[in-house]
Amino acid sequence: MSGAVVEAEGLGLTFATGDGPVHALKDVSLSIGKGEFVSFIGPSGCGKTTFLRCVAGLEAPTSGSLRVNGMSADNARRARAYGYVFQAAGLYPWRTIGGNIALPLEIMKYPAAERQRRVRETLALVDLAGFENKYPWQLSGGMQQRASIARALGFDADLLLMDEPFGALDEIVRDRLNEELLALWARTGKTMLFVTHSIPEAVYLSTRIVVMSPRPGRISDVIESPLPKERPLEIRDSSAFIEIAHRVREGLRAGMEAA
Ligand SMILES: Nc1ncnc2c1ncn2[C@@H]1O[C@H](COP(=O)(O)OP(=O)(O)OP(=O)(O)O)[C@@H](O)[C@H]1O
């Protein structure tokens, strides 16, 4: 066994639609090791969400193979191998922030005291200590997104799947959350799969950037980041950062031209 957290080999997914087949993914091969921070970037419709949903066992590939934590994606889903964070925070408005974070733990039948402990712990991790009894509408958009990350962290999965979690936020809030997410990643050592449309966000966060292109959705470039693990926001002005951003942009352009 390779020990990879995610191992995709020749992965393909074709949706049968009324207008004919849609090749959402074609021949995607990628191995993601423990503790990596991998971003997926590409134009709308290139299969980023579909790939994440395959890893999550929510979509069944039509060709190739996929292992998550050494098992089928379906079994990994059953074993609750991952936390999933969506673009919209998706908190239940009638539950408090603590109640929202506790919900998956209730479903998994964690005892009340353990639920309480984990709610407190994850809220502290995302810098929301003390907000347990507030309702989602009492929090800003950025705080709600942090609460949804806390919910995904609550049951200690080693793998976090994040689909454009900060896409709807303004740039200043997004910068702050990017910094916090990096700190959280450094503290927890989790494996991150992160979908984004933003080149600076992908370059700032990732140890590896997967550039995708559409029709059919496939990988057009994989970029290893030479940036150090410690990354103050100012690193975005460094020549190393600008160079990687340039390569991502070129990869996106080449992918669009080939499509
Ligand atoms: N359930 C489905 N049935 C049919 N086609 C689908 C389905 N889900 C996705 N697709 C198609 O598959 C392709 C890839 O979609 P996907 O949502 O993975 O792209 P994406 O890169 O995440 O796009 P975006 O950046 O807009 O979120 C698109 O052409 C989409 O229309």
The ligand as a Tripos MOL2 file, in Angstrom:
@<TRIPOS>MOLECULE
LIG
   31    33     1     0     0
SMALL
NO_CHARGES

@<TRIPOS>ATOM
      1 N1        -25.0040   15.7720  -11.6620 N.pl3     1 LIG1
      2 C1        -24.5870   16.2130  -12.8420 C.ar      1 LIG1
      3 N2        -25.2030   15.8780  -13.9890 N.ar      1 LIG1
      4 C2        -24.7570   16.3060  -15.1880 C.ar      1 LIG1
      5 N3        -23.6720   17.0880  -15.3580 N.ar      1 LIG1
      6 C3        -23.0140   17.4580  -14.2560 C.ar      1 LIG1
      7 C4        -23.4160   17.0560  -12.9460 C.ar      1 LIG1
      8 N4        -22.5530   17.5950  -12.0380 N.ar      1 LIG1
      9 C5        -21.6590   18.2970  -12.7600 C.ar      1 LIG1
     10 N5        -21.9190   18.2150  -14.0740 N.ar      1 LIG1
     11 C6        -21.1390   18.8060  -15.1810 C.3       1 LIG1
     12 O1        -19.8020   18.3680  -15.0490 O.3       1 LIG1
     13 C7        -18.8880   19.4010  -15.3670 C.3       1 LIG1
     14 C8        -17.9690   19.6540  -14.1890 C.3       1 LIG1
     15 O2        -18.7000   20.2670  -13.1330 O.3       1 LIG1
     16 P1        -18.0460   20.7130  -11.7450 P.3       1 LIG1
     17 O3        -19.1560   21.2780  -10.9040 O.co2     1 LIG1
     18 O4        -17.2500   19.6060  -11.1880 O.co2     1 LIG1
     19 O5        -17.0750   21.8770  -12.2090 O.3       1 LIG1
     20 P2        -16.2680   22.9110  -11.3350 P.3       1 LIG1
     21 O6        -14.9000   22.9520  -11.9070 O.co2     1 LIG1
     22 O7        -16.3940   22.6050   -9.8970 O.co2     1 LIG1
     23 O8        -17.0150   24.2710  -11.6790 O.3       1 LIG1
     24 P3        -17.2560   25.5810  -10.7700 P.3       1 LIG1
     25 O9        -15.9300   26.2350  -10.6760 O.co2     1 LIG1
     26 O10       -18.2360   26.3750  -11.5710 O.co2     1 LIG1
     27 O11       -17.8010   25.1250   -9.4460 O.co2     1 LIG1
     28 C9        -19.7280   20.6160  -15.7610 C.3       1 LIG1
     29 O12       -19.8280   20.6520  -17.1510 O.3       1 LIG1
     30 C10       -21.0770   20.3220  -15.1030 C.3       1 LIG1
     31 O13       -22.1140   20.9340  -15.8320 O.3       1 LIG1
@<TRIPOS>BOND
     1     1     2 1
     2     2     3 ar
     3     2     7 ar
     4     3     4 ar
     5     4     5 ar
     6     5     6 ar
     7     6     7 ar
     8     6    10 ar
     9     7     8 ar
    10     8     9 ar
    11     9    10 ar
    12    10    11 1
    13    11    12 1
    14    11    30 1
    15    12    13 1
    16    13    14 1
    17    13    28 1
    18    14    15 1
    19    15    16 1
    20    16    17 2
    21    16    18 1
    22    16    19 1
    23    19    20 1
    24    20    21 2
    25    20    22 1
    26    20    23 1
    27    23    24 1
    28    24    25 2
    29    24    26 1
    30    24    27 1
    31    28    29 1
    32    28    30 1
    33    30    31 1
@<TRIPOS>SUBSTRUCTURE
     1 LIG1         1 GROUP 0 **** ****
